[in-house]
Amino acid sequence: MGDGDHLAALLDEQAAFYRAVAPEYDDHALPLPGGGELVEALDAFRPAGSVLELACGPGTWTSQLLRHATELTAVDASAEMLGIAAAKVGPRRVRFVLADLFDWRPDRRYDVVFFGFWLSHVPAERFASFWSLVADCLQPDGRVFFVDDGYRTDEELIEGERSPVIQRRLTDGTAYRILKVPHSPADLERQLDRIGWRIKVHPTAGPFYWGSGNRPEQAA
């Protein structure tokens, strides 16, 4: 199997994990410090106007986005996750879209693009193309906000600390390989700067970080 086929198989397995874990997703949340800072930072950012949420999952952040957004489109590759999110927030100004973000293209542009705990699941080989997608989703003066973490347990590191591949298990013990890229805020900021984004990435008191900014050449 070539490198491309290996990555495709890994991404398929990652998608399968999130479909399978949807009913028990909240049971796997870790009580780590710093989460409250993410909520406060997003409120201060005020994601107003038309908002696109990428990889919305079970709607963890969707309700908070609706506190500011005029309208919201939420995209996820898992029908199971979208069903939970729709039940959680109801039909309030939300359009839910079932799509694989590695293949999906937007049908319009938005004032804000948000993604929570998704960037660390994007392989390094797809980093630039993912951010190209984000640019295609934004109005010329559009803004980006994201939250994430680099937390990985010793038990998850089935290929060692240097590998982005980890193993996650369902409650019944079924194992899946997924990607978890442990970005550091400073390095992530430099990577984004190199591909034309001006985004400030802020660490929290715990393992989390959040970033916000825009693409200056797009706003010109």
Contacts in CASP RR format, 6 or more apart in sequence:
PFRMAT RR
TARGET T0000
AUTHOR 0000-0000-0000
METHOD contacts of the structure
MODEL  1
MGDGDHLAALLDEQAAFYRAVAPEYDDHALPLPGGGELVEALDAFRPAGS
VLELACGPGTWTSQLLRHATELTAVDASAEMLGIAAAKVGPRRVRFVLAD
LFDWRPDRRYDVVFFGFWLSHVPAERFASFWSLVADCLQPDGRVFFVDDG
YRTDEELIEGERSPVIQRRLTDGTAYRILKVPHSPADLERQLDRIGWRIK
VHPTAGPFYWGSGNRPEQAA
1 9 0 8 1.000
7 123 0 8 1.000
7 125 0 8 1.000
10 123 0 8 1.000
10 165 0 8 1.000
10 177 0 8 1.000
10 178 0 8 1.000
10 179 0 8 1.000
11 102 0 8 1.000
11 123 0 8 1.000
11 179 0 8 1.000
13 176 0 8 1.000
13 177 0 8 1.000
13 178 0 8 1.000
14 121 0 8 1.000
14 176 0 8 1.000
14 177 0 8 1.000
14 178 0 8 1.000
14 179 0 8 1.000
15 77 0 8 1.000
15 78 0 8 1.000
15 100 0 8 1.000
16 176 0 8 1.000
17 168 0 8 1.000
17 176 0 8 1.000
17 178 0 8 1.000
18 57 0 8 1.000
18 77 0 8 1.000
18 78 0 8 1.000
18 81 0 8 1.000
19 77 0 8 1.000
19 78 0 8 1.000
19 79 0 8 1.000
19 80 0 8 1.000
19 81 0 8 1.000
20 170 0 8 1.000
20 174 0 8 1.000
20 176 0 8 1.000
21 28 0 8 1.000
21 168 0 8 1.000
21 170 0 8 1.000
22 57 0 8 1.000
22 58 0 8 1.000
22 78 0 8 1.000
22 80 0 8 1.000
22 81 0 8 1.000
22 84 0 8 1.000
23 80 0 8 1.000
23 84 0 8 1.000
24 170 0 8 1.000
24 171 0 8 1.000
25 57 0 8 1.000
25 58 0 8 1.000
25 81 0 8 1.000
25 84 0 8 1.000
26 58 0 8 1.000
27 171 0 8 1.000
28 168 0 8 1.000
30 151 0 8 1.000
32 149 0 8 1.000
32 151 0 8 1.000
32 206 0 8 1.000
32 207 0 8 1.000
32 208 0 8 1.000
33 204 0 8 1.000
33 205 0 8 1.000
33 206 0 8 1.000
34 204 0 8 1.000
34 205 0 8 1.000
34 206 0 8 1.000
34 208 0 8 1.000
35 204 0 8 1.000
35 206 0 8 1.000
35 208 0 8 1.000
36 204 0 8 1.000
37 204 0 8 1.000
37 205 0 8 1.000
37 208 0 8 1.000
37 210 0 8 1.000
38 147 0 8 1.000
38 204 0 8 1.000
38 208 0 8 1.000
38 210 0 8 1.000
39 64 0 8 1.000
41 145 0 8 1.000
41 147 0 8 1.000
41 202 0 8 1.000
41 210 0 8 1.000
41 211 0 8 1.000
41 212 0 8 1.000
42 61 0 8 1.000
42 64 0 8 1.000
42 65 0 8 1.000
42 114 0 8 1.000
42 145 0 8 1.000
42 147 0 8 1.000
42 210 0 8 1.000
43 64 0 8 1.000
43 67 0 8 1.000
43 68 0 8 1.000
45 143 0 8 1.000
45 145 0 8 1.000
45 212 0 8 1.000
46 68 0 8 1.000
47 65 0 8 1.000
47 68 0 8 1.000
47 69 0 8 1.000
47 112 0 8 1.000
47 114 0 8 1.000
47 143 0 8 1.000
47 145 0 8 1.000
48 68 0 8 1.000
48 69 0 8 1.000
48 70 0 8 1.000
48 111 0 8 1.000
48 112 0 8 1.000
49 68 0 8 1.000
49 69 0 8 1.000
49 70 0 8 1.000
49 71 0 8 1.000
49 111 0 8 1.000
49 112 0 8 1.000
50 69 0 8 1.000
50 70 0 8 1.000
50 71 0 8 1.000
50 72 0 8 1.000
50 73 0 8 1.000
50 108 0 8 1.000
50 110 0 8 1.000
50 111 0 8 1.000
50 112 0 8 1.000
51 65 0 8 1.000
51 68 0 8 1.000
51 69 0 8 1.000
51 70 0 8 1.000
51 71 0 8 1.000
51 72 0 8 1.000
51 73 0 8 1.000
51 110 0 8 1.000
51 111 0 8 1.000
51 112 0 8 1.000
51 113 0 8 1.000
51 114 0 8 1.000
52 72 0 8 1.000
52 73 0 8 1.000
52 74 0 8 1.000
52 75 0 8 1.000
52 106 0 8 1.000
52 110 0 8 1.000
52 112 0 8 1.000
52 113 0 8 1.000
52 114 0 8 1.000
52 137 0 8 1.000
53 61 0 8 1.000
53 62 0 8 1.000
53 65 0 8 1.000
53 72 0 8 1.000
53 73 0 8 1.000
53 74 0 8 1.000
53 75 0 8 1.000
53 114 0 8 1.000
53 115 0 8 1.000
54 75 0 8 1.000
54 101 0 8 1.000
54 113 0 8 1.000
54 114 0 8 1.000
54 115 0 8 1.000
54 118 0 8 1.000
54 134 0 8 1.000
54 137 0 8 1.000
55 75 0 8 1.000
55 76 0 8 1.000
55 77 0 8 1.000
55 101 0 8 1.000
55 115 0 8 1.000
55 116 0 8 1.000
55 117 0 8 1.000
55 118 0 8 1.000
55 121 0 8 1.000
56 62 0 8 1.000
56 74 0 8 1.000
56 75 0 8 1.000
56 76 0 8 1.000
56 81 0 8 1.000
56 82 0 8 1.000
56 85 0 8 1.000
56 96 0 8 1.000
57 76 0 8 1.000
57 78 0 8 1.000
57 81 0 8 1.000
57 82 0 8 1.000
57 84 0 8 1.000
57 85 0 8 1.000
58 81 0 8 1.000
58 84 0 8 1.000
58 85 0 8 1.000
58 88 0 8 1.000
59 74 0 8 1.000
59 81 0 8 1.000
59 84 0 8 1.000
59 85 0 8 1.000
59 88 0 8 1.000
59 89 0 8 1.000
60 116 0 8 1.000
61 114 0 8 1.000
61 116 0 8 1.000
61 147 0 8 1.000
62 72 0 8 1.000
62 74 0 8 1.000
62 85 0 8 1.000
62 88 0 8 1.000
62 89 0 8 1.000
62 94 0 8 1.000
63 88 0 8 1.000
63 89 0 8 1.000
65 72 0 8 1.000
65 114 0 8 1.000
66 72 0 8 1.000
66 89 0 8 1.000
66 92 0 8 1.000
66 93 0 8 1.000
66 94 0 8 1.000
69 93 0 8 1.000
69 112 0 8 1.000
70 93 0 8 1.000
71 93 0 8 1.000
71 95 0 8 1.000
72 93 0 8 1.000
72 94 0 8 1.000
72 95 0 8 1.000
73 94 0 8 1.000
73 95 0 8 1.000
73 96 0 8 1.000
73 97 0 8 1.000
73 110 0 8 1.000
74 82 0 8 1.000
74 85 0 8 1.000
74 94 0 8 1.000
74 95 0 8 1.000
74 96 0 8 1.000
74 97 0 8 1.000
75 96 0 8 1.000
75 97 0 8 1.000
75 98 0 8 1.000
75 99 0 8 1.000
75 101 0 8 1.000
75 104 0 8 1.000
76 82 0 8 1.000
76 85 0 8 1.000
76 96 0 8 1.000
76 97 0 8 1.000
76 98 0 8 1.000
76 99 0 8 1.000
77 98 0 8 1.000
77 99 0 8 1.000
77 100 0 8 1.000
77 101 0 8 1.000
78 98 0 8 1.000
79 98 0 8 1.000
82 96 0 8 1.000
82 98 0 8 1.000
83 96 0 8 1.000
85 96 0 8 1.000
86 94 0 8 1.000
86 96 0 8 1.000
97 104 0 8 1.000
101 118 0 8 1.000
101 130 0 8 1.000
101 133 0 8 1.000
102 126 0 8 1.000
102 130 0 8 1.000
104 133 0 8 1.000
105 133 0 8 1.000
105 136 0 8 1.000
106 133 0 8 1.000
106 136 0 8 1.000
106 137 0 8 1.000
109 136 0 8 1.000
109 137 0 8 1.000
109 138 0 8 1.000
109 139 0 8 1.000
110 137 0 8 1.000
110 138 0 8 1.000
110 139 0 8 1.000
110 142 0 8 1.000
111 138 0 8 1.000
111 139 0 8 1.000
111 141 0 8 1.000
111 142 0 8 1.000
111 143 0 8 1.000
112 142 0 8 1.000
112 143 0 8 1.000
112 144 0 8 1.000
112 145 0 8 1.000
113 134 0 8 1.000
113 137 0 8 1.000
113 138 0 8 1.000
113 142 0 8 1.000
113 143 0 8 1.000
113 144 0 8 1.000
113 145 0 8 1.000
114 144 0 8 1.000
114 145 0 8 1.000
114 146 0 8 1.000
115 146 0 8 1.000
116 146 0 8 1.000
116 147 0 8 1.000
116 148 0 8 1.000
117 147 0 8 1.000
117 148 0 8 1.000
117 149 0 8 1.000
118 146 0 8 1.000
118 148 0 8 1.000
119 130 0 8 1.000
119 146 0 8 1.000
119 148 0 8 1.000
119 181 0 8 1.000
119 183 0 8 1.000
119 188 0 8 1.000
120 148 0 8 1.000
120 149 0 8 1.000
120 150 0 8 1.000
120 179 0 8 1.000
120 180 0 8 1.000
120 181 0 8 1.000
120 182 0 8 1.000
120 183 0 8 1.000
121 178 0 8 1.000
121 179 0 8 1.000
121 180 0 8 1.000
121 181 0 8 1.000
122 130 0 8 1.000
122 179 0 8 1.000
122 181 0 8 1.000
123 164 0 8 1.000
123 179 0 8 1.000
123 181 0 8 1.000
124 164 0 8 1.000
124 181 0 8 1.000
127 191 0 8 1.000
128 195 0 8 1.000
131 192 0 8 1.000
131 195 0 8 1.000
131 197 0 8 1.000
134 144 0 8 1.000
135 215 0 8 1.000
135 218 0 8 1.000
138 144 0 8 1.000
138 214 0 8 1.000
138 215 0 8 1.000
138 218 0 8 1.000
140 218 0 8 1.000
140 219 0 8 1.000
140 220 0 8 1.000
141 214 0 8 1.000
141 219 0 8 1.000
142 214 0 8 1.000
142 218 0 8 1.000
142 219 0 8 1.000
143 212 0 8 1.000
143 213 0 8 1.000
143 214 0 8 1.000
144 197 0 8 1.000
144 199 0 8 1.000
144 211 0 8 1.000
144 212 0 8 1.000
144 213 0 8 1.000
144 214 0 8 1.000
145 210 0 8 1.000
145 211 0 8 1.000
145 212 0 8 1.000
145 213 0 8 1.000
146 210 0 8 1.000
146 211 0 8 1.000
146 212 0 8 1.000
147 208 0 8 1.000
147 209 0 8 1.000
147 210 0 8 1.000
147 211 0 8 1.000
148 183 0 8 1.000
148 208 0 8 1.000
148 209 0 8 1.000
148 210 0 8 1.000
149 207 0 8 1.000
149 208 0 8 1.000
149 209 0 8 1.000
150 180 0 8 1.000
150 181 0 8 1.000
150 182 0 8 1.000
150 183 0 8 1.000
150 207 0 8 1.000
150 209 0 8 1.000
151 182 0 8 1.000
151 207 0 8 1.000
152 166 0 8 1.000
152 180 0 8 1.000
152 182 0 8 1.000
155 167 0 8 1.000
156 166 0 8 1.000
156 167 0 8 1.000
156 168 0 8 1.000
156 180 0 8 1.000
157 163 0 8 1.000
157 166 0 8 1.000
158 165 0 8 1.000
158 166 0 8 1.000
158 167 0 8 1.000
158 177 0 8 1.000
159 165 0 8 1.000
159 166 0 8 1.000
164 179 0 8 1.000
164 180 0 8 1.000
164 181 0 8 1.000
164 182 0 8 1.000
165 177 0 8 1.000
165 178 0 8 1.000
165 179 0 8 1.000
165 180 0 8 1.000
166 177 0 8 1.000
166 178 0 8 1.000
166 179 0 8 1.000
166 180 0 8 1.000
167 175 0 8 1.000
167 176 0 8 1.000
167 177 0 8 1.000
167 178 0 8 1.000
168 175 0 8 1.000
168 176 0 8 1.000
168 178 0 8 1.000
169 175 0 8 1.000
169 176 0 8 1.000
170 176 0 8 1.000
183 209 0 8 1.000
185 201 0 8 1.000
185 202 0 8 1.000
185 203 0 8 1.000
185 209 0 8 1.000
186 201 0 8 1.000
188 201 0 8 1.000
188 209 0 8 1.000
189 199 0 8 1.000
189 200 0 8 1.000
189 201 0 8 1.000
192 198 0 8 1.000
192 199 0 8 1.000
192 201 0 8 1.000
193 199 0 8 1.000
196 215 0 8 1.000
196 216 0 8 1.000
196 217 0 8 1.000
197 213 0 8 1.000
197 214 0 8 1.000
197 215 0 8 1.000
198 213 0 8 1.000
198 214 0 8 1.000
198 215 0 8 1.000
198 216 0 8 1.000
199 211 0 8 1.000
199 212 0 8 1.000
199 213 0 8 1.000
199 214 0 8 1.000
200 211 0 8 1.000
200 212 0 8 1.000
200 213 0 8 1.000
201 209 0 8 1.000
201 210 0 8 1.000
201 211 0 8 1.000
202 209 0 8 1.000
202 210 0 8 1.000
202 211 0 8 1.000
203 209 0 8 1.000
204 210 0 8 1.000
END
